[in-house]
């Protein structure tokens, strides 16, 4: 989900590898071990949680997390918690990385020291203040100066122990001043509207003398205003600090007026003094990406060059192939290229062109597509994108079963536990391998069309019969099914990395499936371990080889199968969220017209928090259902064709965040997700599956119908047409939800990053054209079949990249000129904005 900025869309995403923690402080009891898990937070909002690693002070997580970030944030934070079955889980420490510092750690494995968690470390949010200094003439003729301080509102305050009842304490800092004035407490909100004014006398009357007062007349410019936010607590420990700001009165200037937003800051010397090394450390790999995407017409020159790549002769002189040559890793180029070509329906011709070129360069057909080539990386990425739901429906049920049953499957005599029996373990493993082998080899009808087309062209190359099979099997078994079995969490088959015993079972299954699919003549020789070779004797029957060949024949026959005709429901998403229901026409309901109802709300006029119930939601390509708990029967089933719109619900409706609505012909579901990332995911996937419905709405109400009217447009009729246009439709193909302009922007960024290599490649073309001798070593890394054609392409690439670079620079300069420091978008104290200013000053002196 993009944030719109003056005609430009900004996409934020983060990919995180949570490695391990070490030297966690021991539990103070006799056990000393801890059951730890790690959370990922945007500021204070949790968006991901790892599994719990039990009884360890050096827990290994090995989990990956990726998400699109739908809002602004200041810190990406990681918390280590110790599970407590009797009380609230206790936080051991945290890592907080400022947004402007994320690039320092981009793509690097980094050990971060855990920091203590305290009120000052949890400060977040911003406050809107208005200060006005005025003169007041007293009855005696003396002139006094009074400072009027208006506390208007706060946004995004932290939530403490599940609640936020904030108030502001305002004080003037100066000699012999200690009075603090307080606003009223605002209950159950972290976005309080105060709008209260406090007055301070800031200049002593000139008639007063030092004998009457212990201090001299005050210099207004040396005074400062302090505003602290507190959470009103009923606990015996007192109110909790939420953050504060210090505003020097010199900010008033000559006009005597100052109106600005401020980021809340921690107290000076706040928190307890804890030795950092006592809390341990956490290993992370963070890749944060921010894409600034222009309207589509800006990318036409570069996009046209890329999409024409399949038609360029030779293909090595094309723009897409050139990207693969200059990038440090082929994978880096393959990801945006595949997404772009899939979006425009040109992936098969492109892969066909680069595959033919690779075949022509390969001496030994047995090594074809085995290396780290652009062809193999592009096919891998295509299978990941187009085949994700194919994997889900094929492997997920059996993978879930293996993870739930925990049957022992260790067949290495050295690793066998005393309580286990080797023959029993072999039977368990044999059973699982047979099950997975059968679901794979009978799934050919569900293989996505684009994958079948690619496998078809691989078999069309002039190989002998065995190589034709292995060319396909090396991708579908070795690079698709086997990795998914080995690491199901990386392919969204499981939420977390499996426990060590289950992981070992999956490793043994993956090895066997990989060998079964290879169709090698001597299977047992493929295994280094004697116990694996012995186990494989179970599968030496011809029926296994025949099943593999039949499967490969089926999936490499182009155009025979249409995945849209498959009636097997595909599970797209499930999870626990809060729900309430609103009738739109009031017909057939026990409740009165327009009121909210569920089991606790039928017939009530008032709406309360109790109306929201936790429910387990499940979405397939056929229906949207909710259940009381996971595994129970559906309380309600909504056919996909009955979903008329899926839109966000404004927070003011119920004073609840992360709300969205699923609108049906006679009612709407109001749903609260657990966090902003989950809300966006639900909205996106529900919109994708329902956007082709014939009766989709064009307008909707962004707020709820409460107290006899719609909060958004104030209309009293609950059946009134919507007042706001529905958001734009998304691509109908769930598997290939790609933004072509965003991918072109990413390719531009890669070319810009590797501009020096583009220049060196131009030099290599010139060297090849005029010099017939041995190739210079510095140019030997480039594949250049036609120097003249390649040089022409390079000139066009450099020109397109320079044009986009100029447009980016102009946009940044214009934005900088329009930006007002102290505005709601750029509060004072926003260090990320100061970083932005430095970047602009640097970029203004740089040109390609």
C-alpha positions in Angstrom: 0.0 0.0 0.0 1.5 3.3 -1.1 1.4 6.7 0.6 0.5 9.5 -1.9 2.8 12.5 -1.9 1.9 15.2 -4.5 1.4 12.9 -7.5 4.1 10.5 -6.4 3.6 7.2 -4.6 5.9 6.1 -1.8 6.2 2.4 -1.0 8.0 1.2 2.2 8.9 -2.4 2.8 11.2 -4.3 5.2 12.7 -7.8 5.0 14.2 -9.1 8.3 16.1 -12.2 9.2 15.9 -12.7 12.9 19.0 -14.9 13.7 19.7 -15.6 17.3 20.1 -14.0 20.7 23.0 -14.7 23.0 24.0 -14.1 26.6 20.4 -13.5 27.8 20.6 -12.9 31.6 19.5 -16.0 33.5 16.2 -16.3 35.4 16.7 -15.4 39.1 15.1 -18.7 40.2 16.7 -22.2 40.5 15.9 -23.1 36.9 17.8 -20.1 35.4 16.7 -21.0 31.9 14.2 -18.8 30.0 11.5 -19.4 27.3 12.1 -16.5 25.0 10.5 -15.1 21.9 11.2 -12.0 19.8 8.7 -9.4 18.4 9.1 -7.0 15.5 7.4 -3.6 16.1 6.8 -0.4 14.1 7.4 2.1 16.9 5.3 0.3 19.6 2.9 -1.6 17.4 3.8 -5.3 17.1 3.6 -6.7 13.6 5.3 -10.1 14.0 6.3 -12.6 16.7 8.7 -15.5 16.5 8.0 -18.9 18.0 9.0 -19.5 21.6 12.4 -21.1 22.2 12.2 -23.0 25.5 14.9 -23.4 28.1 17.7 -21.4 26.5 19.8 -18.3 27.2 21.1 -18.3 23.7 17.9 -18.9 21.6 18.2 -19.5 17.9 15.2 -18.3 15.9 16.2 -18.5 12.2 13.0 -16.8 11.1 12.3 -14.4 8.1 9.7 -11.7 8.0 8.7 -9.4 5.2 6.0 -6.8 5.1 4.9 -3.7 3.2 4.8 -0.8 5.7 1.5 1.1 5.3 2.2 4.2 7.5 5.0 6.5 8.7 7.2 5.3 11.6 10.2 6.6 13.6 11.7 3.3 14.9 11.9 -0.3 13.9 12.1 -2.1 17.2 12.7 -5.7 18.3 11.8 -6.9 21.8 13.0 -10.1 23.6 10.3 -11.4 25.9 10.4 -14.2 28.5 7.2 -16.2 28.6 5.4 -16.4 32.0 2.5 -18.8 32.2 1.1 -17.1 35.3 1.7 -13.4 34.7 2.3 -10.9 31.9 5.3 -11.9 29.8 8.3 -9.9 30.9 10.5 -7.9 28.5 14.2 -8.6 28.8 15.5 -5.9 26.4 15.0 -4.2 23.1 16.7 -3.1 19.9 15.4 0.2 18.4 16.8 1.3 15.0 15.9 4.8 13.9 14.3 5.0 10.4 17.2 7.2 9.2 19.8 4.7 10.4 18.3 1.6 8.7 20.5 2.1 5.6 23.6 1.7 7.8 22.7 -2.0 8.4 21.2 -2.7 4.9 21.6 -6.4 4.1 24.3 -7.0 6.7 24.3 -9.5 9.5 24.7 -7.3 12.6 24.8 -8.0 16.3 22.8 -5.4 18.3 23.2 -4.9 22.1 19.9 -5.3 23.9 18.9 -2.0 25.6 16.7 -1.8 28.8 13.0 -1.2 28.3 11.7 1.7 30.3 9.2 4.5 30.1 11.8 6.7 28.4 12.8 4.1 25.9 9.1 3.7 24.9 8.4 7.4 24.1 6.5 8.0 20.9 4.0 10.3 19.4 3.7 14.1 18.9 2.0 17.1 20.4 0.6 20.3 18.9 1.3 23.5 20.9 0.5 27.2 20.4 2.4 29.8 22.4 1.5 33.5 22.5 3.3 36.2 24.5 1.2 39.4 25.2 1.5 42.5 27.3 -0.9 43.2 30.1 -1.2 46.7 31.7 -2.1 46.5 35.3 -4.2 49.0 37.3 -1.0 50.6 38.6 0.2 51.2 35.1 2.9 48.5 35.2 3.4 46.3 32.1 3.3 42.6 32.7 4.0 39.9 30.0 1.9 36.8 30.0 2.5 33.6 28.2 -0.6 31.9 26.9 0.2 28.2 26.3 -2.4 26.2 24.4 -2.2 22.4 24.3 -4.3 21.4 21.4 -3.8 17.6 20.8 -1.5 14.7 20.7 -1.2 11.8 18.2 0.3 8.3 18.5 1.0 8.2 22.3 2.3 4.9 23.6 -0.1 2.4 25.2 0.9 1.4 28.7 -0.3 -2.0 30.0 -3.1 -2.1 27.5 -4.4 1.4 28.3 -3.8 5.1 27.6 -5.5 7.7 29.8 -3.3 10.7 29.0 -3.1 14.2 30.5 -0.5 17.0 29.9 1.5 18.8 32.6 2.7 22.3 31.6 5.4 24.2 33.5 7.6 27.2 32.9 11.3 26.5 33.5 13.2 29.3 35.2 14.6 30.5 38.5 12.3 29.7 41.5 9.6 28.4 39.2 8.2 25.0 39.9 4.4 25.2 39.4 2.9 22.7 36.9 -0.6 23.1 35.4 -2.4 20.1 34.2 -5.0 19.4 31.6 -8.0 17.1 32.1 -7.5 13.4 31.7 -8.7 12.0 28.4 -9.8 8.4 28.9 -9.1 5.5 26.6 -7.4 7.2 23.7 -3.8 7.7 22.5 -4.9 10.6 20.2 -6.3 13.0 22.9 -7.9 16.3 22.0 -7.1 18.7 24.9 -7.5 22.2 23.5 -6.8 23.8 26.9 -5.0 27.2 27.6 -2.7 28.0 30.5 -1.3 31.4 31.4 2.1 32.2 32.9 3.4 35.6 34.1 6.9 35.8 32.6 8.1 39.3 33.4 8.3 40.9 36.9 6.7 44.4 37.1 9.4 47.2 37.1 8.1 48.6 40.4 9.2 45.5 42.3 12.7 45.5 43.9 15.2 42.9 44.8 14.4 43.4 48.4 10.9 42.2 47.8 12.0 39.3 45.6 14.9 36.8 45.7 15.4 36.9 41.9 16.1 39.5 39.4 13.7 40.4 36.6 13.5 37.4 34.2 15.0 37.4 30.7 12.2 35.9 28.6 14.6 34.6 26.0 16.2 32.4 28.7 13.0 30.8 29.8 11.6 27.5 28.4 8.3 25.8 28.5 8.1 22.2 29.5 5.1 20.0 28.4 5.1 16.4 29.7 2.5 13.8 28.8 1.5 11.3 31.5 -0.8 8.2 31.7 -3.2 8.5 34.6 -2.7 5.2 36.4 -4.7 3.6 39.2 -1.6 1.6 40.2 0.2 2.2 43.4 3.4 3.1 41.5 2.0 6.3 40.2 1.4 7.8 36.7 3.6 6.6 33.8 5.6 9.0 31.8 4.7 9.1 28.1 7.0 11.7 26.7 7.8 15.4 26.8 9.0 18.5 25.0 11.1 21.5 26.0 10.3 24.7 24.0 12.7 27.7 24.5 10.7 30.9 24.6 13.1 32.5 22.1 11.1 30.4 19.5 8.4 33.1 19.9 10.5 35.6 17.9 9.5 39.2 17.3 5.9 38.3 16.6 5.5 36.7 20.0 3.6 33.7 18.5 4.7 30.1 18.0 2.4 27.3 16.6 4.1 24.0 15.9 4.0 20.2 16.2 6.7 18.5 18.3 7.9 15.0 18.5 7.8 13.8 22.2 11.2 13.1 23.6 12.5 11.0 26.6 13.5 12.7 29.8 17.1 13.8 30.3 18.9 11.1 32.3 15.6 9.2 32.4 15.4 5.5 33.2 17.5 3.2 35.3 21.2 2.7 34.8 21.7 -0.8 33.5 24.9 -2.2 32.0 24.1 -2.9 28.4 26.3 -6.0 28.2 24.2 -7.6 31.0 21.1 -7.9 28.8 22.7 -9.8 25.9 22.6 -9.2 22.2 20.5 -10.0 19.1 21.7 -10.9 15.5 19.6 -9.3 12.8 19.7 -8.7 9.0 17.5 -5.8 8.0 16.7 -4.8 4.4 14.6 -1.6 4.3 13.4 -0.3 1.0 11.7 2.9 0.1 10.5 3.4 -3.5 9.4 6.8 -4.7 7.3 6.0 -7.8 6.3 8.6 -10.4 3.2 8.5 -12.6 3.5 5.8 -15.3 4.4 8.1 -18.2 7.8 8.9 -16.5 8.9 5.3 -16.9 8.0 4.8 -20.6 11.5 5.0 -22.1 13.1 2.6 -19.6 10.0 0.3 -19.5 9.9 0.1 -23.3 13.6 -0.9 -23.5 13.0 -3.6 -20.9 9.9 -5.1 -22.5 11.5 -5.2 -25.9 14.4 -7.3 -24.5 13.0 -10.7 -25.8 13.0 -9.3 -29.4 16.6 -8.0 -29.4 19.2 -10.0 -31.3 21.4 -11.2 -29.7 19.5 -11.1 -26.4 22.8 -10.5 -24.6 22.7 -6.9 -25.9 19.2 -6.3 -24.5 18.4 -4.0 -21.6 17.2 -6.8 -19.3 20.2 -9.0 -19.9 22.5 -6.0 -19.3 20.9 -5.5 -15.9 21.9 -9.1 -15.0 25.5 -8.4 -16.2 26.0 -5.3 -14.0 24.3 -6.4 -10.8 26.5 -7.9 -8.1 24.1 -10.9 -7.8 21.9 -12.3 -10.5 19.1 -12.6 -8.0 19.1 -8.9 -7.5 18.2 -8.4 -11.2 15.9 -11.3 -11.5 13.4 -10.2 -8.9 12.2 -6.9 -10.4 12.6 -8.3 -14.0 10.4 -11.3 -13.4 7.7 -9.2 -11.7 7.7 -6.7 -14.5 7.6 -9.3 -17.3 4.8 -11.2 -15.4 2.8 -8.0 -15.0 2.9 -7.4 -18.8 2.5 -11.0 -19.8 6.0 -11.3 -21.4 7.8 -13.6 -19.0 7.7 -16.7 -21.2 9.2 -15.0 -24.4 11.9 -13.4 -22.2 12.9 -16.6 -20.5 12.8 -18.4 -23.8 15.3 -15.9 -25.3 17.8 -16.0 -22.4 17.5 -19.8 -22.1 18.3 -20.3 -25.8 21.3 -18.1 -25.4 22.5 -20.0 -22.3 22.0 -23.4 -24.1 24.1 -22.1 -27.0 26.9 -21.2 -24.7 26.9 -24.4 -22.7 29.3 -27.2 -23.7 27.9 -30.0 -21.5 24.1 -30.4 -21.6 24.2 -32.2 -18.2 25.2 -28.9 -16.6 22.5 -26.8 -18.2 20.7 -24.4 -15.9 22.7 -25.7 -12.9 24.8 -22.5 -12.4 24.0 -19.1 -11.0 22.7 -17.8 -14.3 20.1 -15.2 -15.0 18.0 -17.9 -16.7 17.9 -20.1 -13.6 17.3 -17.2 -11.2 14.4 -15.9 -13.4 12.7 -19.3 -13.5 13.2 -19.7 -9.8 11.5 -16.3 -9.1 8.7 -17.0 -11.6 7.9 -20.3 -9.8 7.9 -18.5 -6.4 5.4 -15.9 -7.6 3.2 -17.9 -9.9 3.4 -21.1 -7.9 2.8 -19.9 -4.4 -0.9 -21.0 -4.2 0.0 -24.2 -6.1 2.4 -25.0 -3.2 -0.3 -24.0 -0.7 -2.9 -26.4 -2.0 -0.4 -29.2 -2.7 1.9 -29.3 0.3 0.3 -27.4 3.1 -2.1 -30.1 4.5 0.6 -32.7 4.7 3.2 -30.3 6.1 0.7 -29.2 8.8 0.1 -32.9 9.6 3.9 -33.7 10.0 4.4 -30.6 12.2 1.4 -31.6 14.4 2.1 -35.3 14.8 5.8 -35.1 15.8 6.4 -38.7 14.8 10.1 -39.8 15.2 11.7 -40.2 11.8 15.4 -40.3 12.6 17.1 -43.1 10.6 20.8 -42.2 11.3 21.8 -44.8 13.9 24.3 -42.3 15.5 21.5 -39.8 16.2 18.9 -42.3 17.3 17.5 -41.7 20.8 17.5 -44.6 23.3 13.7 -44.6 23.4 13.3 -44.8 19.6 13.2 -47.9 17.3 15.1 -47.7 14.0 12.5 -49.8 12.1 9.6 -47.8 13.4 11.3 -44.5 12.4 11.9 -45.9 8.9 8.3 -46.8 8.5 7.2 -43.3 9.7 9.6 -41.6 7.3 8.5 -44.0 4.4 4.9 -43.2 5.1 5.5 -39.4 4.9 7.7 -39.6 1.8 5.0 -41.7 0.1 2.3 -39.2 1.0 4.2 -36.2 -0.2 5.4 -38.0 -3.4 1.8 -38.9 -4.3 0.4 -35.4 -3.7 3.1 -33.9 -5.9 2.9 -36.4 -8.8 -0.9 -36.1 -8.9 -1.0 -32.3 -8.8 -0.1 -31.7 -12.4 -3.5 -30.5 -13.3 -3.1 -27.6 -10.8 0.3 -26.5 -12.0 0.0 -22.8 -13.1 -0.2 -22.2 -16.9 2.9 -19.9 -16.9 5.0 -22.6 -15.3 3.7 -25.2 -17.8 4.7 -22.9 -20.6 8.2 -22.5 -19.3 8.7 -26.2 -18.7 7.3 -26.8 -22.3 10.0 -24.6 -23.8 12.7 -26.2 -21.7 11.7 -29.6 -23.1 11.8 -28.2 -26.7 15.6 -27.7 -26.6 17.6 -30.3 -28.6 18.6 -32.5 -25.7 18.5 -36.3 -25.5 15.4 -37.8 -23.9 17.0 -38.1 -20.4 18.2 -34.5 -20.3 14.8 -33.3 -21.4 13.3 -34.8 -18.3 16.1 -33.6 -16.0 15.9 -30.0 -17.3 12.3 -29.8 -16.0 12.8 -31.9 -12.9 15.8 -29.9 -11.7 13.5 -26.9 -11.4 10.2 -28.4 -10.2 11.7 -30.9 -7.7 15.2 -29.5 -6.9 14.3 -25.7 -6.8 10.6 -25.7 -6.0 9.2 -28.6 -4.0 12.3 -29.7 -2.2 13.2 -26.2 -0.7 9.5 -25.7 0.3 9.6 -29.0 2.2 12.9 -28.2 3.8 11.9 -24.6 4.9 8.1 -24.4 4.9 8.2 -21.0 6.7 10.0 -19.4 3.8 7.3 -20.4 1.4 4.4 -19.4 3.7 3.4 -23.0 4.4 4.1 -22.5 8.1 4.1 -19.4 10.2 7.4 -20.2 11.9 10.5 -22.3 11.4 9.8 -25.9 12.7 11.3 -27.2 15.9 14.6 -29.2 15.5 13.1 -32.7 15.5 10.4 -31.7 12.8 13.1 -29.8 10.9 15.2 -33.0 10.8 12.2 -35.0 9.5 11.6 -32.5 6.8 15.3 -32.5 5.8 15.2 -36.3 5.3 11.9 -36.1 3.3 13.3 -33.3 1.2 16.5 -35.2 0.3 14.4 -38.3 -0.7 11.9 -36.3 -2.8 14.8 -34.5 -4.5 16.4 -37.8 -5.5 13.1 -39.4 -6.6 12.5 -36.4 -8.9 16.0 -36.4 -10.4 15.4 -39.7 -12.4 19.1 -40.6 -11.9 20.0 -44.1 -13.0 21.9 -44.9 -9.8 19.8 -43.4 -7.0 21.6 -44.9 -4.0 24.9 -43.4 -5.3 23.4 -39.9 -4.9 23.6 -40.2 -1.1 26.8 -39.6 0.8 25.3 -41.2 3.9 25.0 -45.0 4.0 21.7 -44.8 6.0 20.1 -42.7 3.3 21.2 -45.1 0.6 19.8 -48.0 2.5 16.5 -46.2 3.1 16.2 -45.4 -0.6 16.0 -49.1 -1.4 12.3 -48.7 -0.5 11.8 -46.6 -3.6 13.7 -48.6 -6.3 10.4 -49.8 -7.9 9.7 -48.7 -11.5 6.4 -47.2 -10.4 8.1 -44.2 -8.8 10.1 -43.4 -12.0 6.9 -43.8 -14.1 5.0 -41.5 -11.8 7.7 -38.8 -12.1 7.8 -39.1 -15.9 4.0 -38.9 -16.2 4.0 -35.8 -13.9 6.8 -34.1 -15.9 5.0 -34.9 -19.2 1.8 -33.3 -17.8 3.3 -30.1 -16.5 5.5 -29.5 -19.6 2.6 -29.7 -22.0 1.7 -26.1 -22.8 -1.8 -24.7 -22.9 -3.7 -27.8 -21.9 -4.8 -26.7 -18.4 -6.6 -23.6 -17.3 -6.1 -23.0 -13.6 -9.3 -20.9 -13.4 -11.4 -24.1 -14.1 -10.0 -25.8 -11.0 -12.8 -26.1 -8.4 -10.6 -27.1 -5.4 -10.9 -24.3 -2.8 -7.5 -22.6 -2.2 -7.0 -21.3 1.4 -5.7 -17.7 0.9 -5.6 -16.4 4.5 -6.8 -17.1 8.0 -6.4 -15.5 11.4 -8.1 -14.2 14.6 -9.6 -10.7 14.5 -12.4 -8.8 16.3 -15.8 -8.6 14.6 -19.2 -6.9 14.9 -22.0 -6.8 12.3 -24.3 -4.0 11.0 -27.6 -4.5 9.1 -28.0 -2.2 6.1 -31.7 -2.6 5.5 -32.9 -4.0 8.8 -34.9 -6.8 7.2 -35.1 -10.2 8.8 -33.3 -9.1 11.9 -34.3 -9.4 15.5 -32.6 -6.0 16.1 -34.3 -2.7 15.1 -33.5 -1.1 11.8 -29.9 0.3 11.5 -28.7 -1.0 14.8 -25.7 -3.2 15.5 -26.3 -6.7 16.6 -24.6 -9.9 17.5 -25.4 -12.4 20.2 -25.0 -9.6 22.8 -26.3 -6.6 20.9 -29.6 -7.7 19.4 -32.3 -5.1 20.2 -29.9 -2.6 21.9 -29.8 1.0 21.0 -26.3 1.7 22.2 -23.1 0.3 20.9 -20.3 -0.8 23.2 -17.0 -2.6 23.1 -18.7 -5.8 24.2 -20.2 -6.0 20.7 -16.8 -6.9 19.3 -16.1 -10.6 19.5 -12.9 -12.5 18.7 -13.5 -14.7 15.7 -11.4 -17.0 13.6 -11.6 -15.8 9.9 -10.8 -18.0 6.9 -10.7 -16.9 3.3 -10.6 -19.2 0.3 -11.0 -18.4 -3.4 -14.7 -19.5 -2.9 -15.9 -18.0 0.4 -15.1 -15.9 3.4 -16.1 -17.6 6.7 -15.7 -16.9 10.4 -15.7 -19.4 13.3 -15.9 -19.1 17.1 -12.4 -20.7 17.3 -10.0 -22.3 14.8 -11.1 -25.7 13.7 -14.8 -25.3 14.7 -17.6 -25.1 12.2 -18.4 -21.8 10.4 -20.7 -19.4 12.2 -21.2 -17.6 8.9 -20.2 -18.2 5.3 -20.1 -15.4 2.8 -19.7 -16.3 -0.9 -17.0 -14.2 -2.6 -19.6 -12.9 -5.1 -21.5 -11.3 -2.2 -18.6 -9.0 -1.2 -19.5 -5.6 -2.7 -16.6 -3.6 -1.2 -13.7 -3.9 1.3 -12.6 -0.5 2.7 -11.0 1.0 5.7 -13.2 2.3 8.6 -12.2 5.6 10.2 -10.9 5.4 13.7 -13.5 7.9 15.0 -16.3 5.4 14.5 -15.4 3.3 17.5 -12.2 4.9 18.8 -10.4 1.8 17.6 -7.4 1.5 15.3 -6.9 -0.9 12.3 -10.6 -1.2 11.5 -12.0 -2.2 8.1 -15.4 -3.1 6.7 -16.6 -5.9 4.4 -19.8 -4.7 2.8 -22.4 -7.2 1.6 -25.9 -6.6 0.1 -27.8 -6.5 3.4 -25.1 -5.9 6.0 -21.5 -4.9 6.7 -18.9 -6.6 8.9 -16.9 -4.2 11.0 -13.5 -5.9 11.7 -10.6 -4.9 13.8 -7.2 -6.4 12.9 -4.4 -6.9 15.4 -2.1 -4.3 13.7 -1.8 -2.1 10.7 0.1 -4.6 8.6 -2.5 -7.3 9.2 -5.3 -4.9 8.4 -3.7 -4.0 5.1 -3.1 -7.7 4.2 -6.8 -8.5 4.9 -8.0 -5.5 2.8 -5.7 -6.3 -0.1 -6.5 -10.1 -0.3 -10.3 -9.5 0.1 -10.3 -6.8 -2.5 -8.3 -9.0 -4.9 -10.7 -11.9 -4.7 -13.9 -9.8 -5.0 -13.0 -7.1 -7.4 -14.4 -8.8 -10.4 -17.9 -9.1 -8.8 -20.5 -7.6 -11.0 -22.3 -5.7 -8.3 -19.3 -4.0 -6.7 -20.0 -0.6 -5.1 -18.6 2.6 -6.5 -19.1 4.5 -3.3 -19.1 3.7 0.4 -19.3 5.3 3.9 -15.8 5.6 5.5 -17.4 6.0 9.0 -20.0 4.0 10.8 -23.8 4.6 11.2 -24.2 5.5 14.9 -26.9 7.4 16.9 -29.2 7.7 13.9 -26.8 9.1 11.3 -23.7 8.3 9.3 -20.7 9.9 11.1 -19.0 10.8 7.8 -21.8 12.6 5.8 -24.3 13.1 8.6 -27.2 11.6 6.5 -29.9 10.0 8.7 -31.0 7.3 6.3 -29.0 4.1 7.0 -29.6 3.0 3.4 -28.1 6.3 2.0 -25.6 5.8 -0.9 -22.0 6.1 0.0 -20.4 9.5 0.2 -16.8 8.5 -0.8 -15.6 6.8 -3.9 -14.3 3.2 -3.4 -10.6 2.8 -3.7 -9.3 1.7 -7.1 -9.5 -1.9 -8.2 -6.5 -4.3 -7.8 -5.2 -6.9 -10.2 -7.7 -9.8 -10.4 -5.0 -12.5 -10.4 -4.2 -13.1 -6.8 -0.9 -14.7 -7.5 0.6 -11.9 -9.6 -0.3 -8.7 -7.8 2.5 -6.6 -9.3 2.9 -2.8 -9.7 4.7 -2.4 -13.0 5.8 1.2 -12.3 7.2 0.2 -8.9 9.3 -2.6 -10.5 10.5 -0.2 -13.2 11.5 2.3 -10.5 13.5 -0.5 -8.7 15.3 -1.4 -12.0 16.1 2.3 -12.4 17.6 2.3 -8.9 19.7 -0.8 -9.7 21.1 0.8 -12.9 21.8 4.0 -10.9 23.6 2.1 -8.2 25.7 0.2 -10.8 26.3 3.2 -13.1 30.1 2.7 -12.9 29.7 -0.9 -14.2 27.6 0.4 -17.1 30.4 2.8 -18.0 32.9 0.0 -17.7 30.7 -2.2 -19.9 30.7 0.6 -22.5 34.5 0.6 -22.4 34.5 -3.2 -22.9 32.3 -2.9 -26.0 34.8 -0.3 -27.4 37.7 -2.6 -26.6 36.1 -5.6 -28.3 35.3 -3.6 -31.4 38.8 -2.3 -32.0 41.0 -5.0 -30.4 41.1 -8.6 -31.7 43.6 -10.0 -29.2 43.0 -11.8 -25.9 40.2 -10.3 -23.8 41.4 -7.9 -21.0 40.8 -9.3 -17.6 38.8 -6.3 -16.3 36.2 -6.9 -19.0 36.1 -10.7 -18.9 33.1 -10.8 -16.5 30.8 -9.3 -19.1 28.9 -11.4 -21.7 29.1 -9.3 -24.9 28.2 -11.2 -28.1 27.7 -8.1 -30.3 29.7 -5.1 -29.1 28.0 -2.6 -31.4 24.5 -3.5 -30.5 25.4 -3.7 -26.8 26.9 -0.3 -26.9 23.8 1.2 -28.5 21.6 -0.4 -25.8 24.0 1.0 -23.1 23.7 4.5 -24.4 19.9 4.3 -24.3 20.0 2.9 -20.8 22.3 5.7 -19.5 20.0 8.3 -21.1 16.8 6.9 -19.6 18.5 6.6 -16.1 19.8 10.2 -16.3 16.4 11.5 -17.2 14.8 9.7 -14.2 17.6 10.9 -12.0 16.9 14.5 -13.0 13.2 14.0 -12.2 14.0 12.6 -8.8 16.3 15.5 -8.0 13.7 18.0 -9.1 11.0 16.4 -7.0 13.3 16.3 -3.9 14.2 20.0 -4.3 10.5 21.0 -4.8 9.5 19.0 -1.8 12.2 20.6 0.3 11.0 24.1 -0.7 7.4 23.3 0.3 8.2 21.5 3.5 7.4 23.4 6.7 9.3 22.3 9.8 6.9 22.1 12.7 4.0 21.0 10.6 2.0 17.9 11.4 3.9 16.0 8.7 7.4 17.2 9.8 7.3 17.9 13.6 10.2 19.6 15.3 12.6 17.0 16.5 12.1 14.7 13.5 15.7 13.6 12.9 14.7 11.7 9.8 13.8 15.0 8.2 17.1 16.5 9.2 18.7 13.4 7.5 16.5 14.2 4.5 17.9 17.7 4.3 21.5 16.5 4.3 20.6 14.0 1.5 19.2 16.8 -0.6 22.3 19.0 -0.2 24.4 16.0 -1.2 22.3 15.0 -4.2 22.1 18.6 -5.5 25.8 18.4 -6.3 25.8 14.9 -7.8 25.0 14.0 -11.4 25.6 10.9 -13.4 
